[in-house]
Structures are given as structure tokens and as C-alpha cells.
Amino acid sequence: MIDPKHKGGEKSKSIAMSFYRAFKSLGSALPMLAGVVLLLGLLLICVPKQFIASVFTGELFRDTVIGSAIGSISAGNPITSYIIGGELMKGGVSLFAITAFIVTWVTVGIVQFPAEAAFLGRRFALIRNSLSFILAILVAIATVTTLVAIQ
Amino acid sequence: MKVVRDTEDKGGNKGEGEKRKWDTHYDLYFLVSVIFLYLLLFFFDPESAYNALKVTGNIFIQIIPILLFVIIFMALIDYFLLPKTVAKYVGKGSGVKGWFLAISAGIISQGPIYIWYPLLKDLRDQGMRSGLIAAFLYSRAIKIPLLPLMVYYFGLLFVIVLLPYVVIASLIVGQIIELIENRKDKIQ
């Protein structure tokens, strides 16, 4: 934690101190990190991929919102979202829904919401995640519309 | 609550003060809830619980190198960046350069989003604008090392069209957050 009274030049200049501060900062984040990763493991095992595919209805706007919502709940390596997105595309799910899904996978995090709220403030986390959710739908619509227009 | 205090002391956070205390409680409350879910699952379906633990272990193995990277990154930033410098590049009045820096950093940054929160908190304490933090978090939807994979699944054209829209969306999220924060400041 930086003391606001510190002026630029007065800060203690030792690389060891800097490492100590970094370790301490990340160390205090460990309970939250452990919680998020444990929850991810639980969700990945308990929510099967077939279930995700069966949720889509075929109606464009509704699917896009559903895609956005599922991407918000899930998290983890984006590679997983591409693989699931690829499978969904093979299964005939619209590109609107898949785009929204892969964008919210990264930008909206229900699972890591407690962590984001703890570090950056609940208000910030709430506004940021809600905005990102809506924007993912707009990004999906813009992307697919552009694709259709230039093809 | 006793347990919480003990853990806090072990972590050497004694001097962190009242503000940290609430955060730490919140952390542990969350962790305990998740462990409780695991215990429930162990009770009803031990095999799934075991598999979930295995997946958790794998995720940990994947993120440990990134965590090490983050520690080094945080230490270097702490060492080289003075609050004044942070304020200059990503603080109030950092302008277009600030947006460019935040979005580029988001695109380059690796690993899951949650390991970046401590660093972002530090940077904000040193004067980084909230809007830029939001833009950073959004632009993480673009991952350079993963682009080939994205092209493989969805085609080159899709990727070329999607990326500029993600950058635009990052700017919009950041600007709206900033508008809301400014309004809050005015009211206060």
C-alpha cells in the first residue's frame, strides 16, 4: 500500500522491498484466488457441455442474450470458450450467440465477481460487469452484421 | 470470527488497518462457502467432487507460472514506477495516451482476469483512472497468442471484424464508467 504522503523521490528504493510488497499483495489475494479456482473446478465438472448446447432455442436475439449470459457465468481460459463456441457452431447455434458467448467469457465474470468487488469496489464491479454484458450483445450484433454485409 | 483473526495474523497483515479487515473477511467468507459446497458434493457424489478437485489442481498448475510472472511484474512496477509517473501516464488528464496504454496492456496481459486485480488495485491507489481499468479489463477479450486458435475455429474474417469492435467497446465501457464516477464526484 502506498502512503499518499509519499512524494516521488522519498519512496524506499530497494528491489527486495518491491518484491516483498508484491508477494504480500498477492499473498493477501490468495484466499480469494483459491476460492475462485475451486469454484471453477466445481462448475466445469457439474455443468456438462451438452447442457449448454441444449439451452439455445434458435431465436436470434434470445440466443444472443443466452450466449451472453452463459459466457458471463463461465470463466477460465478463453481457449475453452473457443472450443465450446466451435462445438456450438457445428451444432447450428447462430454466430450472434457464439460471439456474445466468447466475448462475455472474458469480459464479464460472475464467478470472479467477489474478487473484483473486493479489490476494485463493489460499485465499480457491478457497473463494469453490467455494461460489459450489454456491450457484448452489441459487439455480437455489430460483428455479425458487418460480416454479412461484406460477404 | 476468531479463525479469521488468526489467519490474518499468520499472513502478517496485522498493520493493514480497518479497511483491509472487511476485505479479508469477505475473502475468507467466500472461500469457506466454496469449501462448504465441496463438502456437500463429497457427501452426495464423491466421484464428481474428486474430479472437480482434479480440475482445480490442473487450473492451479496452469496459473502458477503466470502468478510468478505477475509477482515479478508487480515488483518491477513497484520499483520503477512512482505514483507521480503512474498519475502522468494513466491518471487524471492522461488523455488519449492513457487509453492507448490501458487497452494495449489489456491485449498483451496474460492469464485469468482475477490474478490482475491486486495489481490494478495498487495502480488505482497510485492514481490510475477507473475508466482505464475498465478499458483494460474489457480489451482482455483480445488475446494475441490465442488469435491463431480463434482463426481456426471462426475464420480469419470473423477475427478481423471482431477485434476493432472489442477495442471500441473497451473505450465505451471506460468512458461510461468515467462519466458515472465524475457525476458521483460532483454530487459529493
Interface residues (C-beta under 8 A of the other chain):
Chain A: M1 I2 P4 H6 G8 G9 K11 K13 I15 S18 F19 R21 A22 F23 K24 S25 L26 G27 S28 A29 P31 M32 L33 A34 G35 V36 V37 L38 L39 L40 G41 L42 L44 I45 C46 A75 G76 N77 P78 I79 Y82 I83 G85 G86 M89 L95 I98 T99 I102 V103 V106 T107 G109 Q112 P114 A115 E116 A117 A118 F119 L120 F124 I127 R128 L131 S132 L135 A136 L138 V139 A142 T143 T146 L147 I150 Q151
Chain B: T7 G11 G12 N13 E16 R20 D23 T24 Y26 D27 L28 F30 L31 S33 V34 I35 L37 Y38 L41 S48 N51 A52 L53 K54 V55 T56 G57 I59 F60 Q62 I63 L67 V70 I71 I72 M74 A75 L76 D78 Y79 L82 P83 K84 T85 P112 I113 Y114 I115 Y117 P118 L119 L120 K121 D122 R124 D125 Q126 S130 I133 A134 L137 Y138 R140 A141 K143 L146 L149 M150 Y153 F154 L157 F158 V161 L162 Y165 V166 A169 I172 V173 I176 I177 I180
